[in-house]
Amino acid sequence: MAQQQSSTPNAAQRLIDGASLNQILGVTPAQEQSLAVIGFNFYRQGKMNEAETVFKGLTALDEHSYYGYAGLGAVALAKRPPDLKTAYENLSKAVALNPNDPSVQANLGETLLRAGKLEDAKGPLEKAFQLDPGHNDAGANRARALVGGLNTIVQQVESRLQEQAKAGSKSN
């Protein structure tokens, strides 16, 4: 008796043909979003290992998982010490998939600031502020506080330098 050929390709062939794992497993967008909520709840609770596992799972299910990359970036930024390279890689992917999330823009800007890339940080931070004109987004508000603190430091340094310059010119 001849073996019957299936009319639907097997999972390996579907992967080769470009199907995502979530398509093969039949994971719906609502189920993916539920997983993202679980990951972000772990993140908020400080359970970074659990959050990272969930977000890695989302990116394994779908290589275009905005929530997966945003979550992995946030976790990498929250580590002590922060993993700035991983944060940058994942947040850049998240921004490319959805440039209109002020929290992710703020996280990317903060990552660049912490890496000492001040000019590069300017774009994402400004975008975060533009996307949150009502000051409702916690991530954008954190970035505003960070930028405000940096501005205060810069003003204090400039003031001290001016005082030193005045004191130096008086002694000459």
KAGI-V318762 format. One line per field, one symbol per residue. phi: phi as a letter, one per 30 degrees, with the letter a starting at -180 (. if undefined). Layout:
phi=???
//
This chain:
phi=.ddddddcdddddddedjdddddddiddeddddddddddddeeddicddddddddddddddbdcdedddddddddddddcddcdddededdddddddadccdddddddddeddddicddddedddddedddbddhcdddddddddddddddddddddddddddddddddddd
//
